[in-house]
Amino acid sequence: MTDFIKTKRLKLRQFQNQDLDLLFDYRNNLQCSQYQRWSDTSYEQLEHFIEKYQKDTFGSMTYEQHYAISLLDNHLIGDLSVFVNSAQKCITIGYTISYQHMRQGYAFEMLTSVLCYLKVHYPQHEIVALVEPENYASIHLLEKLKFKHDVYSPQINSHVYVLK
């Protein structure tokens, strides 16, 4: 397992098999899943998900990447998705924090470090996030992180926020 980013309370790391029960728990919780577009959150699918993405390397130019957000003791509290479109010079981020750890500043803490890394290492790329209109907590978080609303896309029922 590799740790990529450490903050005061958290680390961004590769998924590990031991994350399966906690990942299953929050991905099947209505509070966490209501604004997500996961198609299958079965135990078997999440086991496959961990297996598929547990060797991802943060900062690579791989199109689709997924990482664990954990406390410093490796306890999984959420996850981060990164989609890199090299042709359009665009990086799209997505994130989820477990219902058991919401409203504690964890998303802000981790995303602040992630965005700093991406801006330094990929200054030519635009960083965007997609958020559903009713997801006021995520909209507020993105605005706090200095994202600006760009456009609403009815095809995907999402606002597009761009880091300025």
DARA-V342628 format. One record per helix or strand of 3 or more residues. SS is the DSSP state (H for helix, E for strand). FROM is the first residue (numbers start at 1). LEN is the number of residues. Records with the same first field share a line. If there is no record, write none. Layout:
SS: FROM-LEN + FROM-LEN
//
This chain:
E: 3-4 + 10-4 + 64-8 + 76-10 + 90-8 + 126-6 + 147-7 + 158-6
H: 17-11 + 30-4 + 43-11 + 99-3 + 106-16 + 136-9
//
